[in-house]
C-alpha cells in the first residue's frame, strides 16, 4: 500500500466518524423536537373522544401531559393526593398550591376525579 493510499484511508475514517457524529446529533435534535410536539397530542385527541385523565390514578409523569401542569405542579398534586386521599371533584384541585382558578379551568377539559367531571 502506498503512502498516499494510507493517507486517503485515514482521511476517509475521520470523515466517516465526523459524519456519524453529525448524524447522531441531527437525529437527537429531531427526536427531541418530535417528543415536544407529541406531548400534548394524546390528551387533545382523547378529550375529543370524551376520555379524561383520572387525577386520582395518574402518575406525576402522566399528569405532566395535561396542559398547564409541569413537573413541579404534577408532583405537588400527587403528593397532596397521597397525604389527603383521593380528590372527590376537580374543584378540589384548587387546594394544590400553584393551581388557581385560571389554571383549573385550563385543566378541566382534560381531567376527571374518579369519574366525576
C-alpha positions in Angstrom: 0.0 0.0 0.0 1.4 3.4 -1.0 1.8 6.3 1.4 -0.8 8.3 -0.5 -3.3 5.5 -0.2 -2.7 5.2 3.6 -3.4 9.0 4.0 -6.6 8.7 1.9 -7.9 5.8 4.0 -7.1 7.7 7.2 -9.0 10.7 6.0 -11.9 8.6 5.0 -12.1 7.1 8.5 -12.0 10.6 10.1 -14.7 11.8 7.6 -16.8 8.8 8.4 -16.5 9.4 12.1 -17.4 13.1 11.7 -20.4 12.3 9.6 -21.6 9.6 12.0 -21.3 12.1 14.9 -23.1 14.8 12.9 -25.9 12.3 12.0 -26.3 11.3 15.7 -26.6 15.0 16.6 -29.2 15.6 13.9 -31.2 12.6 14.9 -31.2 13.5 18.6 -32.3 17.1 17.8 -35.1 15.9 15.6 -36.1 13.4 18.2 -36.3 16.0 20.9 -38.5 18.2 18.7 -40.8 15.3 17.9 -41.2 14.4 21.6 -42.2 18.0 22.5 -44.8 18.0 19.6 -46.2 14.7 20.7 -46.5 15.7 24.3 -49.9 17.3 24.1 -51.4 15.3 21.3 -52.7 12.3 23.3 -54.9 14.3 25.7 -56.2 16.6 23.0 -57.2 13.6 20.9 -58.6 11.7 23.9 -60.6 14.7 25.0 -62.3 14.9 21.6 -63.4 11.3 22.2 -64.6 12.1 25.8 -61.6 10.4 27.6 -60.1 12.3 30.5 -57.1 11.6 32.8 -58.1 10.5 36.3 -56.1 12.7 38.8 -56.7 10.0 41.4 -54.9 7.3 39.4 -52.4 9.2 37.3 -48.7 9.3 37.9 -46.8 12.5 38.0 -45.4 11.7 34.6 -48.9 11.2 33.2 -50.1 14.4 34.8 -47.4 16.4 33.1 -49.2 15.7 29.8 -52.1 17.9 31.0 -51.8 21.4 29.6 -50.6 23.8 32.4 -49.1 21.1 34.6 -45.4 20.9 34.7 -43.0 18.7 36.6 -43.3 20.5 40.0 -47.1 21.0 39.9 -47.7 17.4 38.9 -45.5 16.2 41.8 -47.3 18.5 44.2 -50.7 17.2 43.0 -49.6 13.6 43.6 -48.1 14.5 47.0 -51.4 16.1 48.1 -53.4 13.1 46.9 -51.2 10.8 48.8 -51.4 12.8 52.0 -55.1 13.7 51.9 -56.6 10.9 49.9 -58.4 11.0 46.6 -59.9 14.1 45.2 -63.7 14.0 45.3 -64.1 16.5 42.5 -61.9 18.5 40.1 -62.8 21.7 42.0 -60.7 20.4 44.9 -57.6 20.7 42.8 -57.7 24.4 43.6 -56.3 23.4 47.0 -53.0 22.3 45.3 -50.5 25.2 45.7 -50.0 26.6 42.2 -53.4 25.8 40.8 -55.6 28.8 40.8 -58.9 29.5 39.1 -57.4 30.1 35.6 -55.2 27.0 35.7 -58.1 24.9 37.0 -60.2 25.9 34.0 -57.4 25.3 31.7 -57.0 21.7 33.0 -60.7 20.9 33.4 -61.4 19.5 29.9 -58.5 17.0 30.3 -59.0 15.6 33.8 -61.5 13.8 36.0 -61.6 12.8 39.7 -62.5 9.1 39.6 -65.3 9.5 37.1 -66.6 12.9 38.2 -66.2 15.8 35.8 
